[in-house]
């Protein structure tokens, strides 16, 4: 009897998947782009506005940095606690920070965020993305995966894009108010005295080490600290001459 139940269950799952495969392929969930990664389906499809949807749309850029610390928003509860701050900074285009290379949220992404907060506050059932006026006919932003830093050429371009921009420039860019140390160019790094002939002598390298007295980024920023591979990448770049 037990074997019969297992057989019937497996048969049902197989039939269900077979029945669903065509429409899912049609909306892009089984398709892959040039990078071999799944493409995201259209916003016009029948998606319910949930926190999981927020994590791949409106909060996608935010969660590259704000998963720990006082500004963490990796859970629905954390995001709700920061509702006012999130909406103020997103609607004023202060966040995600342009100085770190991020684009402002689209009107559609802002409306997804506002709708989710409203649904949570009112206790009403969540609506559908396709019903939001500002999302009609729009597609979700493509998902970009972070490459393996150990396999990238050791260049300033890669250092800036994958390490400095997401982990330093929200505070250390030339257009940040009251900034003391600017890190958005090699010239600025040299001008502010954070580079030396070797990594071991460079403030930029020493301050990201776990042994640093005031390790950067600071925990209160909510930004993730450099991984061992990222630290090694930075060291190699400096030891190779810290070229632009």
C-alpha positions in Angstrom: 0.0 0.0 0.0 2.9 2.3 0.9 4.5 1.7 -2.5 1.3 2.4 -4.3 0.9 5.8 -2.5 4.5 6.7 -3.5 3.8 5.7 -7.1 0.6 7.7 -7.3 2.3 10.7 -5.7 5.2 10.6 -8.2 2.9 10.2 -11.1 0.8 13.2 -10.0 3.9 15.4 -9.6 5.2 14.3 -13.1 1.8 15.1 -14.7 1.7 18.5 -12.9 5.1 19.5 -14.1 4.4 18.4 -17.6 1.2 20.4 -17.6 3.0 23.5 -16.3 6.1 23.4 -18.4 4.8 25.2 -21.4 3.4 28.4 -19.8 6.5 28.6 -17.5 8.8 28.4 -20.5 6.7 31.0 -22.2 7.1 33.5 -19.4 10.9 32.8 -19.2 11.3 30.8 -16.0 12.9 27.9 -17.9 14.7 30.1 -20.4 18.4 31.1 -20.0 20.1 34.1 -21.3 23.6 34.4 -22.8 25.2 33.9 -19.4 23.3 30.6 -18.9 21.3 32.0 -16.0 17.5 31.9 -15.8 15.8 35.0 -17.1 13.2 36.6 -15.0 9.5 36.4 -16.0 7.5 39.5 -16.9 6.0 41.8 -14.2 2.8 41.5 -16.1 2.5 37.9 -15.2 0.3 36.8 -12.3 2.8 37.3 -9.4 1.6 38.1 -5.9 3.4 40.9 -4.2 5.4 39.2 -1.4 8.6 39.8 0.5 10.3 37.2 -1.7 9.3 39.3 -4.7 10.7 42.4 -3.0 14.0 40.7 -2.4 14.4 40.2 -6.2 13.1 43.6 -7.2 12.7 46.7 -5.0 15.2 45.6 -2.3 17.6 43.7 -4.6 20.3 46.3 -4.5 19.7 47.1 -0.8 20.4 43.5 0.2 23.8 43.6 -1.3 24.8 45.6 1.7 22.0 45.7 4.3 21.8 42.2 5.6 23.4 42.8 9.0 23.6 45.7 11.4 21.1 48.4 12.4 19.9 48.9 8.8 19.5 45.2 8.0 16.4 44.4 5.9 16.9 40.8 5.0 13.6 39.7 6.7 10.1 41.0 6.4 10.2 42.1 10.1 13.4 44.0 9.6 12.1 45.8 6.5 8.8 46.7 8.3 10.8 48.2 11.2 12.6 50.5 8.7 9.6 51.3 6.6 9.7 55.1 7.0 13.5 55.3 6.4 13.4 53.0 3.4 10.5 54.8 1.7 12.0 58.3 2.3 15.4 57.3 0.9 14.1 55.3 -2.0 11.6 58.0 -3.1 14.2 60.8 -2.8 16.6 58.6 -4.8 19.2 58.8 -2.1 19.2 55.0 -2.0 20.5 52.9 -3.6 23.6 55.2 -3.7 24.5 56.4 -7.1 28.0 57.1 -5.8 28.4 53.3 -5.4 27.3 52.7 -9.0 23.7 51.8 -8.3 20.7 53.0 -10.3 17.6 54.5 -8.6 14.6 52.3 -8.4 12.1 52.5 -11.2 8.6 53.8 -10.6 7.4 50.2 -10.9 9.9 49.0 -8.2 8.9 51.9 -5.9 5.2 51.0 -6.3 5.9 47.3 -5.6 7.6 48.4 -2.3 4.9 50.9 -1.3 2.1 48.4 -2.1 3.8 45.7 0.0 4.1 48.0 3.0 0.5 49.2 2.6 -0.7 45.6 2.5 1.2 44.7 5.6 -0.1 47.7 7.5 -3.7 47.2 6.5 -3.7 43.4 6.9 -5.4 43.0 3.5 -4.4 40.3 1.1 -1.5 41.1 -1.2 -2.3 42.3 -4.7 -0.7 41.3 -8.0 2.1 43.0 -9.7 0.2 43.1 -13.0 -2.5 45.2 -11.3 -0.1 48.0 -10.3 -0.5 50.9 -12.8 3.2 51.7 -12.9 4.2 48.1 -13.6 2.0 47.4 -16.6 3.9 45.7 -19.3 7.3 46.1 -17.6 9.8 43.3 -17.1 11.8 42.5 -14.0 15.4 43.6 -13.9 17.9 41.0 -15.0 19.6 39.1 -12.2 23.3 39.7 -12.1 25.4 37.2 -10.2 28.7 38.2 -8.7 31.6 36.4 -10.4 34.3 34.4 -8.6 36.8 37.2 -7.6 39.7 34.7 -7.7 39.1 34.1 -11.4 39.0 37.8 -12.5 41.9 39.8 -13.8 43.5 41.9 -11.0 42.6 45.3 -12.3 41.3 48.5 -10.7 38.1 48.2 -12.8 37.3 44.9 -11.1 38.5 46.1 -7.7 36.2 49.1 -8.0 33.2 47.2 -9.3 33.2 44.2 -7.0 34.8 45.5 -3.8 35.3 49.2 -3.5 31.9 50.4 -4.9 29.6 48.0 -2.9 31.6 48.1 0.3 33.3 51.5 0.5 31.8 54.2 -1.7 28.5 54.8 0.2 30.8 56.7 2.6 34.1 57.3 0.7 33.1 58.9 -2.6 33.9 62.5 -3.6 30.2 63.5 -3.6 29.4 62.3 -0.1 28.9 65.1 2.4 31.7 65.6 4.9 33.8 62.8 3.4 37.3 62.6 4.8 38.9 59.8 2.7 37.9 59.4 -1.0 38.3 56.0 -2.6 36.6 56.4 -6.0 39.8 56.7 -8.0 43.4 55.7 -7.7 44.4 59.4 -7.8 42.2 60.1 -4.8 43.5 57.1 -2.9 47.1 58.3 -3.4 46.1 61.9 -2.5 44.5 60.7 0.8 47.6 58.6 1.6 46.0 55.2 1.8 48.3 53.6 -0.8 52.0 52.7 -0.3 54.6 50.7 -2.2 53.3 47.4 -0.8 50.0 46.2 0.6 51.5 45.6 4.0 52.4 49.3 4.2 49.1 50.5 2.8 46.4 51.9 5.1 43.7 50.8 2.5 44.8 47.1 3.0 45.6 47.1 6.7 42.3 48.7 7.7 40.2 45.9 6.1 42.0 43.1 7.9 40.2 41.3 10.8 43.2 42.3 13.0 42.6 46.1 12.4 41.7 48.1 15.5 38.9 49.8 13.5 38.2 47.4 10.8 36.4 48.7 7.7 33.6 48.6 6.7 32.4 49.2 10.3 29.7 46.9 11.6 27.3 49.8 12.2 27.3 50.5 8.5 25.5 47.2 7.8 27.9 46.6 4.9 29.5 43.2 4.5 33.2 43.1 5.3 35.7 41.9 2.7 36.0 38.1 2.3 39.4 36.4 2.4 39.4 36.2 -1.4 38.5 39.9 -1.7 41.3 40.9 0.7 43.8 38.8 -1.3 42.6 40.5 -4.5 43.2 44.0 -3.0 46.6 42.9 -1.7 47.7 41.6 -5.1 46.4 44.8 -6.8 48.5 47.0 -4.5 51.6 44.8 -4.7 51.3 44.9 -8.5 51.7 48.6 -8.5 48.1 49.9 -7.8 47.5 50.9 -11.4 44.4 52.7 -12.6 
